[in-house]
Amino acid sequence: MTQTEVLEYFRKKADDYDRVDEQVYWRLSDQLLWEALQDHVLPRLPQGGRLLDAGGGTGRWTHRLLRERRDLTCVLFDLSPDMTRHATAKAEQDGYLDRLSVVNGDLMEVADRLGGERFDLVISFHNVLGFVADPDEVLRQLVMLMAPGAQLALVLPNRYHAAFFNVHVGALDEAESALAEARGRFTPDMPVMHLFTPALLQQTLTALGLAVSVRSGFPAFIYPGYQETQIEGTSAGVSRSLADPLRYERVLRMERRARVEPDLAERGNNLFFVARREHVE
């Protein structure tokens, strides 16, 4: 993938990106992620804390966090100005523009761009680290920006799910690439991205001096179909399981139980990890 490819991909999606909230599958996924943050991250985030949203795009998660915690300030760092202008508009509309700084840049240079700053929570959600040139290097730089005791919360594309999804839609070359090269994509219009496994991610975070406190993956029992890779639409299987509110609640209860089982991380559509910087070397 090239930076130009990534910029063009998100330029086309920027204006409609937040419409993902209209899709029932992603509402389930977001609910599970929000509950995980409330359970494992927010209680350990100090008053007056500083947040770095690494690859925050349109600010979907910055928006939630800054509305939930009025004491937080945030730097949203993202490559795409087309995406971040929506984050700025949200902040202006909801009255937290004074607590949000938006910086456009390549995450491969984030430590230099934000040098001297320290954060109590660093988040990087969904495919962000998949799209960078070297995920391990970006993680190393993010750790440099963490204050002692700070938390790192990650949502990353799961290599095993990428293989499953591509077999399911008949894209066998993409499935083989996911397994053999840890690189792949879900649709032909996506840039090829890096993919992750729980074991290798844990190894990487431990080598960076972080203590992993949460190792999970979700949703684990229901997966997106092709329509869920688009801005709108619902695939038939997702609709059967989630369109009815009572069925949605039953699936949600099962997913909540799965979310706290580390052994089920490999089944997750996305991986969710939380790690803590215990001390400074």
N, C-alpha and C positions, 0 to 999 in steps of 0.2 A: 504494500500500500504506500502511497505517497501523500504528503501533506495536502497537495492540490486535490487529490481524490477525496480525502476526508472533508475538506472545506466545501467542495462541490456537493457531496452527498448531503451534508447538513444544511447547505444553502437551500436546496430544494425542499427540505423537510421543515425548515425553521418555522414558517408561519402557521403550519398545521400541527406541529409536533405535540403540543399539549392536548390535542384531541385524543391522544391515547387514553386519557382519563374516561372517555366514553365507552371503552371496550371492557366488557365484564371480566375477561381474563386478567387484564392489567390492573383492574380495580382490586381483584383478589390478591395479586402479587404485591401491589402497593400496600394493601392493608396488612399483609404479613410482614413486610419490611418495616412499616411504621410501628407495629407492635414490637418487633425485635429491637428497634431503636429505643422505644419507651422502656422496655424491660432491661436492656443490657448496656445502653450507651448514655441516655439522658440522665439517669440518676447519678452517674459518675462524672458528669460535666460540671465544672465549678461555676458558681455565680460570676457573671461578667466575663465568661469564657470567650475565646476567639475560635472561630470556625474557618477552615479552608475547605471549600467545595472544589475539588480538583476535577475539572472537566464538567462543571455544573450546568452547562448549556443554557436552557431557558429558565433555570432556577427552580425547577419543580420541588427539589428537596430543600434547598435554601429557603424557599418560601414557607414550607411547612415548619422548618426548624426555627426560623426567626419569628414566626407568628406564635409558635408554642412557647418559646423562651425569649421574652422581651429584653432580657439582660444580655443576650449574645450579640456580638458583631461578627461580620463575615467578609472574607475575600472569596469571590467567585472567580476562578481562573479557568479560561476556556479558549480554545483555538478560534472559534467561529464567532465573529461579530454579528452575523445574522441570527445566531441563537441567543447571544447574551443581551441583545437589545430588548428581548422579551423579558429577561430577568430584571432589567432596569425598569421596564414599564410596570411590572408587578410590584416592585419595591416602591415606586412612586405612587401607585394607586393605593397601596395598603399602608403607606406611611412609615416604612422602615428604610427609606433611601439613605438616611443618615447613618444606618448601621451596616450598609452594604457597599463594598468596593468591588468593582468589576475590572478585571485585568485580562486582556486578550494576549495569548501567547501559547507557545509550544510547551507542553509538559516536560519535554526533554530538557528545558531550560528553567524549570520552575524554581529551583533553589537559587539560581543567580538572579532571577527576576524579583524574587521575594526575599532576598538575602537579608539576614538580620531580624526577620520577623519570626515569631514563634506562635504556635497554635495549640489549643487544648483538645481540639477534635479535627481530624482530617477525614473527609469522606470522598470516595470515588465510586460512583454507582453505574451499574449496567455495563455497556460495552466500551467505556472510556479507555481503560488500560489495554483493551484489545486493539485499539486503533493507534497506539503510540508506537514509535520505532523500536523501543527496547523497554518492555514493562519492568524488568528488574532494575534498570537504571532509574526509571521514574520512581519506583518504590523507594530506592535508596535516597533519592532527593527528598521525597515526602517525609521520610523518617528524619532527615536533617532539619526539617521545619517543625518538628514536633517538640513541644516543651516536655520536660520531665513529668511523667505521669499521664501524658496525653494519650488519647485513643486514636486508632486508625480503623475506620469501618469501610469495608470493601464489598461491592457487589460485582461479580465478574462472570463472563460467559463460560459455561461448563463444557469442557471438551467432550465428555461422554454424551451430554444432551445434544450437542451439535451433530455428533455422529448419528444418534437416534433420529433426530429430526430429518436429516438429509436422506437417510434410508427410507423414512416414512414417506417423503415426497418424491422418492425415486432418483435423487441426485447422488448417485453412488460415488462419483469421483470426489465430491465434496465430503462425503462421509469418510472415505479412505484418507483424504488429506487431514481431516480432523484427528483421526487416530494416529496416523503415521508421522505427521509434521506438526501437530498442535496448532494448526492454522486452518481457517475456513471461514465460511459465511453461511447465512441463512437464505439469502435471495441473490440473484445474479447482479442486482444493482448495488449491492453493498461492497465496499472495499473488503478485501481479505483481512481477517484480524487474527490476533493471537488468541489462543484458547487455554484454559487452565484446568487443573485437577486439584482436589483438596489436598492430596499428599504433597505435591510439588509446591503448592502455595504455602502450606504450613512450613515446609522446609525453607523456603525463601524468606518468610517473615522471621522465623527463628534465627536464620543466619544474619539478619539485619539487627538482631538484638532485641526483638519484640517478643513479648509473652502473649501467645494466642489464648484468648479467653472464650471465644465463640467460634465454632466450626460448624457450619450449617449449609443447607441448600434448599431452596424452595422456589415455587411450588414443586412438590415432590410426587404428587399423585395425579396431577392433571397438567398436560403440556399444551403449549400453544400450537395451533395449526397454522397453515399458510396465511390465512386472513389476519391473524394476530401479528404477523410481521409487517403488515401494512398499517397505514394511519387509521383506517376505518374497516369495519366488518367483523363478523364473528363466525368462526368455523363451526361446522355442524356438531362435532364432538363436544366442543366447549359449550355450545348452546344447550345441548342435552343435559349437561351436568350443572351449569351455572345460571342459566337464564331464569329459572324459577327461584324466587327468593328462599324458599324452604330448602331446596336442594343446595343452593349456594351456602347456606348456613351449615348444612351437614358436611359439605366438603371443607369449609373453613375450619370446622372443629377438628377434622382429621388432619388438616395441614398444620394446625396449631400444635398438635401432638408431635407431628413429624419434625417441626422446626427445632425442637429442643433435643433431637436425637442425632448426635454427631455421625453415627454410622450411616445415616440416610443422606449425608451431604452429596454423595455421588449421584443420587437420583434427582437432585434439584435442577430445575430449568436454569437457575442462576446459583452461583455460590455466594454465601454470605459469611464473611469472617470479621471478627473484631480482635484487634491486638493492641497491646499497651506498651508504651515506652517506660520501662521501670526506672532507668537511670541513664545518665550521660557518660559515655566512655571518656 
